[in-house]
C-alpha cells in the first residue's frame, strides 16, 4: 500500500472534534493549542509516518488532558478500536502537575515508548518553530533550548535521525537569534 492509500484509511475526524476543545486555550506565542496540535500532526506526516494511526490520532489530542483537565476519557475510549491505545499514548506524554518539566522529559527519554518519543520530538519541533523573542525572554528561550539539547535531541537520536537534524538546526538558529538581538541591545532591533 502506498502513502496515499495509507492516508485514505486514516479516520481522524472524531479526534479532531475532541481537539476543538483546545481552540480556546491560548498559547504564549499566539494562536491556540488546537493549531499547535494540528501542527504537531503535520510534522509527523512530514516525516512520512503515514501508517502509524495511533501516533497520528494521539498527536491531534496530545495536549488535551493537560489543557482541558475536565476531558471525559470515556468519550475518547469509545471513538474507535484504537482509542485505548491512543489515550494511553496521550497519557504517556501528559506531564503530571506535580512533576517538573525536566523530570518529565527525563522519564520519557529513559522509559518512554517509541511513539512517545516520536510524539514529544514532533511537539518540540512545533514549539521551537513558535519560539520567538517577542513572546519569551532571552533567558526563557535559552533555558528551553538547553532543555531541548539535554532531553529531546537524545530522544530523537533513539527514534529518528532526521528529527535530530531538524531539532539541532532549530536550536542553533534560535541561539543565533538571541545572540544577535543581545548584541544589538535594547531598542536597537526595532
Buried (B, 14 or more C-beta within 10 A) or exposed (E): EEEEEBBEEBEBEBBBEBBEBBEEBEBEBEBBBBBBBBBBBEBBBEBEBBBBBBBBBBBBBBBBBBBBEEBEBEEBEEBBEBBBBBBBBBEBBBBEEEEEEEEBBBBBBEEBBEBBBBBBBBBBBBBBBBBEBEEBEEEEBBEBBEBBBEBBBBBBBBBBEEBBEBBBEBBEEBBEBBEEBEEEEEEEEE
